[in-house]
Amino acid sequence: MIQKTVFFFEMRSFGVCKWWARKLGISSSKVRLGFIYSSFIALGSPLLIYLAMAWILEHKHYFKLQQKKRNTIWEL
């Protein structure tokens, strides 16, 4: 049972730490450690923030404004 759970989370990781690391220009392991340490200090509340960010990253195509593709003069 535990093996299946670990496998599920490894295969469907959300990429939140990787996204933050890319934005901040640091390694993703430091971001992961930051989430782990802050979860211990704040009694798990960063886990809720992490899940919210994961949901937003998973559905980010709904949040982006759709820009209308403009025709150039050469396509007319």
C-alpha distances in whole Angstrom, upper triangle without the diagonal:
4,5,5,6,9,10,11,13,14,16,17,18,21,24,25,26,27,30,31,31,33,35,36,37,35,31,28,27,29,28,25,26,28,25,23,27,28,24,25,29,29,26,23,26,26,22,24,26,24,22,26,27,24,25,28,28,26,29,32,34,34,36,38,42,42,46,48,49,52,55,57,60,60,58,60
4,5,5,6,9,10,11,12,14,15,16,19,21,23,23,25,27,28,28,31,33,33,34,31,28,25,23,26,25,21,22,25,22,20,23,24,21,22,25,26,23,21,23,23,20,22,24,22,20,24,25,22,23,27,26,25,28,30,33,34,35,37,40,42,45,47,48,52,54,56,60,59,57,60
4,5,5,6,9,10,11,12,14,15,19,21,23,23,24,26,28,28,30,32,33,33,31,27,24,23,26,25,21,23,25,23,21,24,26,23,24,27,28,25,23,25,25,21,23,25,22,21,25,25,22,24,27,26,24,28,30,32,33,35,37,40,41,44,46,47,50,53,54,58,57,55,58
4,6,5,6,9,10,11,12,14,17,20,22,22,23,26,27,28,29,32,33,33,31,28,25,24,27,25,22,24,26,23,22,25,27,24,25,29,28,26,23,25,24,21,23,25,22,20,23,24,21,22,25,24,22,25,28,30,31,32,34,38,38,41,44,44,48,50,52,56,55,53,55
4,5,5,6,9,10,11,12,15,17,19,20,21,23,25,25,27,29,30,31,29,26,22,21,24,23,19,21,23,20,19,22,23,20,21,25,25,22,19,21,21,17,19,21,18,17,20,21,18,19,22,22,20,23,26,28,29,30,32,36,37,40,42,43,47,49,51,55,54,52,55
4,5,5,6,9,10,10,14,16,17,18,19,21,23,23,25,27,28,28,26,23,19,18,21,20,17,18,21,18,17,20,22,19,20,24,24,22,19,21,20,17,19,21,18,17,20,20,17,19,22,21,20,23,25,28,29,30,32,36,37,39,42,43,46,48,50,54,53,51,54
4,6,5,6,9,10,14,15,18,18,19,21,23,23,25,27,28,28,26,23,20,19,23,22,18,21,23,21,20,23,24,22,24,27,27,25,22,24,23,19,21,23,19,18,22,21,18,20,23,21,19,23,25,27,28,30,31,35,36,38,41,41,45,47,48,52,51,49,52
4,6,5,6,8,11,14,16,17,18,20,22,23,24,26,28,28,27,24,20,20,23,21,18,21,23,20,19,23,24,21,23,27,26,24,21,22,21,18,19,20,17,15,19,19,15,16,20,18,16,19,22,24,25,27,28,32,33,35,38,38,42,44,46,50,49,47,50
4,5,5,5,9,11,13,14,15,17,19,19,21,23,24,25,23,20,17,17,19,18,15,17,19,16,16,20,20,18,20,23,23,21,18,19,18,14,16,17,14,13,16,16,12,14,17,16,14,18,20,22,24,25,27,30,31,34,37,37,41,43,45,49,48,47,49
4,6,6,9,11,13,13,14,16,18,18,20,22,23,23,22,19,15,15,18,17,14,17,19,17,16,20,21,20,22,25,25,23,20,22,20,17,19,19,16,15,18,17,14,17,19,17,16,19,21,23,25,26,27,31,32,34,37,37,41,43,45,48,48,46,49
4,6,9,11,14,15,15,17,19,20,20,23,25,25,23,20,17,18,21,19,17,20,22,20,20,23,24,22,25,28,27,26,23,24,22,19,20,21,17,16,19,18,14,16,19,16,14,18,20,21,23,25,26,30,30,33,35,35,39,41,42,46,45,43,46
4,6,9,12,13,13,15,17,18,19,21,23,24,23,20,17,18,20,18,16,19,21,18,19,22,23,21,24,26,26,25,21,22,19,16,17,18,14,13,15,15,11,12,15,13,11,14,16,18,20,21,23,26,27,30,32,33,36,39,40,44,44,42,44
4,6,8,10,10,12,14,15,16,18,20,20,19,17,13,14,17,15,12,16,17,15,15,19,19,18,21,23,23,22,19,19,17,14,15,15,12,11,14,12,9,11,14,11,10,14,16,18,20,21,22,26,27,29,32,33,36,39,40,44,44,42,45
4,6,8,9,9,12,13,14,16,17,19,18,16,13,15,17,14,12,16,16,14,16,19,19,17,21,23,22,22,18,18,15,13,14,13,9,9,11,9,6,8,10,8,7,11,12,15,17,17,19,22,24,26,29,30,33,36,38,41,41,40,42
4,6,5,6,9,10,11,12,14,15,14,13,10,12,14,11,11,14,15,13,15,18,18,18,21,23,22,22,19,19,15,14,15,14,10,11,12,10,7,11,11,8,9,13,13,15,18,18,18,22,24,26,29,29,33,35,37,40,40,39,41
4,5,5,6,9,10,11,12,14,13,13,9,12,13,9,9,13,12,10,13,16,15,15,18,20,19,20,16,16,12,11,12,10,7,9,10,7,6,9,10,7,10,13,12,16,17,16,18,21,23,26,29,30,33,36,37,41,41,40,42
4,5,5,6,9,10,10,12,10,9,6,8,9,6,6,10,10,8,11,14,14,14,17,18,18,19,16,16,12,12,14,12,9,11,13,10,9,13,13,11,13,16,16,19,21,20,21,24,26,28,32,32,35,38,39,43,43,42,45
4,6,5,6,9,10,10,9,8,5,9,10,8,9,12,13,12,14,17,17,18,21,22,22,23,20,20,16,16,17,15,12,14,15,12,11,15,14,11,13,16,15,18,21,20,20,24,25,27,30,30,33,36,37,40,40,39,42
4,5,5,6,9,10,10,10,8,12,12,10,11,15,14,13,16,19,18,19,22,23,22,24,21,20,16,16,17,14,12,14,14,10,10,13,12,9,12,14,12,15,18,16,17,20,22,23,27,27,30,33,34,37,38,37,39
4,5,5,6,8,8,9,8,11,10,7,10,12,11,11,14,16,15,17,20,20,20,22,19,18,14,15,16,13,11,14,14,10,11,14,13,11,14,16,15,18,20,18,18,22,24,25,29,30,32,35,36,40,40,39,42
4,5,5,6,5,6,5,8,8,6,9,12,11,12,15,16,16,18,21,21,21,23,21,20,16,17,19,16,14,17,17,14,14,18,16,14,17,19,18,21,23,21,21,24,26,28,31,31,34,36,37,41,41,40,43
4,6,5,7,8,8,12,12,10,13,15,15,16,18,20,20,21,24,25,25,27,24,23,19,20,21,18,16,18,19,15,15,18,17,14,17,19,17,19,22,20,19,22,24,25,28,28,31,33,34,37,37,37,40
4,6,8,10,10,14,13,11,14,16,15,16,19,20,19,21,24,24,24,26,24,22,19,20,21,17,16,18,18,14,15,18,16,13,17,18,16,18,20,18,18,20,23,23,27,27,29,32,33,36,37,36,39
4,6,9,10,13,11,9,13,15,13,15,18,18,18,20,23,22,22,25,23,22,18,20,21,18,16,19,19,16,17,20,18,16,20,21,19,22,24,21,21,24,26,27,30,31,33,36,36,39,40,40,42
4,7,9,12,11,11,14,15,15,16,19,20,20,22,25,25,25,27,26,25,21,22,24,21,19,22,22,18,19,22,21,18,21,23,21,23,26,24,23,26,28,28,32,32,34,36,36,39,40,40,43
4,6,9,7,8,11,12,12,14,16,17,17,20,22,22,23,25,23,23,19,21,23,20,18,21,22,18,19,23,21,19,22,24,23,25,28,26,25,29,31,31,35,35,37,39,40,43,43,43,46
4,5,6,7,9,10,11,13,15,16,17,19,21,22,23,25,23,23,19,20,22,20,17,20,22,18,18,22,22,19,21,24,23,26,28,27,27,30,32,33,36,36,38,41,41,44,44,44,47
4,5,5,6,9,10,11,12,14,15,17,19,20,21,22,20,20,16,17,19,17,14,17,18,15,15,19,19,16,18,21,20,23,26,24,25,28,30,31,35,35,38,40,41,44,44,43,47
4,5,5,6,9,10,10,12,14,15,17,18,20,21,19,20,16,16,19,18,15,18,20,17,17,21,21,19,21,24,23,26,29,28,28,32,34,35,38,39,41,44,45,48,48,47,50
4,5,5,6,9,10,10,12,14,15,16,18,19,18,19,15,16,19,17,15,18,20,17,18,22,22,20,22,25,24,27,29,28,28,32,34,35,39,39,42,45,45,49,49,48,51
4,5,5,6,9,10,10,12,14,15,16,18,16,16,12,13,16,14,11,15,16,14,14,18,18,16,19,22,21,24,26,24,25,29,31,32,36,37,39,42,43,47,47,46,49
4,5,5,6,9,10,11,13,14,15,16,14,15,11,11,15,13,11,14,16,14,14,17,18,16,18,22,21,25,26,25,26,30,32,34,38,38,41,44,45,49,49,48,50
4,5,5,6,8,10,11,12,14,15,14,15,12,13,16,15,13,16,18,17,17,21,21,20,22,25,25,28,30,28,30,33,36,37,41,42,44,47,48,52,52,51,54
4,5,5,6,8,10,10,12,14,12,13,10,11,14,13,12,15,17,15,16,20,20,19,21,24,24,27,28,27,28,31,34,36,40,40,43,46,47,51,51,50,53
4,6,5,6,9,10,10,11,10,10,7,8,11,10,8,12,13,12,13,16,17,17,19,22,21,25,26,25,26,30,32,35,38,39,42,45,47,50,51,49,52
4,6,5,6,9,10,10,9,11,9,9,12,12,11,13,16,15,16,19,20,20,21,24,24,28,29,28,30,33,36,38,42,43,46,49,50,54,54,53,55
4,5,5,6,9,10,10,11,10,11,14,14,13,16,18,18,19,22,23,22,24,27,27,31,32,30,32,35,38,40,44,45,48,51,52,55,56,55,58
4,5,5,6,8,8,8,7,9,12,11,11,14,16,16,17,20,21,21,23,25,25,29,29,28,30,33,36,38,42,43,46,49,50,54,55,54,56
4,6,5,6,4,6,5,6,10,10,10,12,15,15,16,18,20,20,22,24,25,29,29,27,30,33,36,38,42,43,46,50,51,55,55,54,57
4,6,5,6,9,9,10,13,14,14,16,18,19,20,22,24,24,26,28,29,32,33,31,34,37,40,42,46,47,50,53,55,58,59,58,60
4,6,8,9,9,12,14,14,15,18,19,20,21,23,24,25,27,29,29,33,33,32,34,37,40,42,46,48,50,54,55,59,59,58,61
4,6,6,7,10,11,12,13,15,16,17,19,21,22,23,25,27,27,31,31,29,32,35,38,40,44,46,48,52,53,57,58,57,59
4,6,8,9,11,12,14,15,17,18,19,21,23,24,25,27,28,32,31,30,33,36,39,42,45,47,50,53,55,59,59,58,60
4,6,5,7,9,10,11,13,15,16,17,19,20,22,24,25,28,28,27,30,33,36,39,42,44,47,50,52,56,56,55,57
4,5,5,7,9,10,11,13,14,16,17,19,20,22,23,26,26,24,27,30,33,36,40,41,44,48,50,53,54,53,55
4,5,5,6,9,10,10,12,14,15,16,18,20,20,24,24,22,25,28,31,34,37,39,42,45,47,51,51,50,52
4,5,5,6,9,10,10,12,14,15,16,18,19,23,23,22,25,28,31,34,37,39,42,45,47,51,51,50,52
4,5,5,6,9,10,11,12,14,15,17,18,21,21,20,23,26,29,32,35,37,40,44,46,49,50,48,50
4,5,5,6,9,10,11,12,14,15,16,20,19,18,20,24,27,29,33,35,38,41,43,46,47,46,48
4,5,5,6,9,10,10,12,14,15,19,19,18,20,24,26,29,32,34,37,40,42,46,46,45,47
4,5,5,6,9,10,10,12,14,17,17,17,20,23,25,28,32,33,37,40,42,45,46,44,46
4,5,5,6,9,10,11,12,15,15,14,17,20,23,26,29,31,34,37,40,43,44,42,44
4,5,5,6,8,10,10,14,14,13,15,19,21,24,27,29,32,35,37,41,42,40,42
4,5,5,6,9,10,13,14,14,16,19,21,24,28,29,32,35,37,41,41,40,42
4,5,5,6,8,11,11,11,14,18,20,23,26,28,31,34,36,40,41,39,41
4,5,5,6,9,9,8,11,14,17,20,23,25,28,31,33,37,38,36,38
4,5,5,8,10,10,11,15,17,19,23,24,27,30,32,36,36,35,37
4,6,8,9,11,12,16,17,20,23,24,28,30,33,36,37,35,37
4,5,6,7,10,13,14,17,20,22,25,28,31,34,35,33,35
4,5,5,7,10,12,15,18,19,23,26,28,32,32,30,33
4,5,6,8,9,12,15,16,20,23,25,29,29,27,29
4,6,8,9,13,15,17,21,24,27,30,31,29,30
4,6,9,12,15,18,21,24,27,30,31,29,31
4,6,9,12,14,17,21,23,27,28,26,28
4,6,9,12,15,18,21,24,26,24,25
4,6,9,12,15,18,22,23,21,22
4,6,9,12,15,18,20,18,19
4,6,9,12,16,17,15,16
4,7,9,13,14,12,13
4,6,10,11,10,11
4,7,8,6,7
4,5,5,7
4,5,6
4,6
4
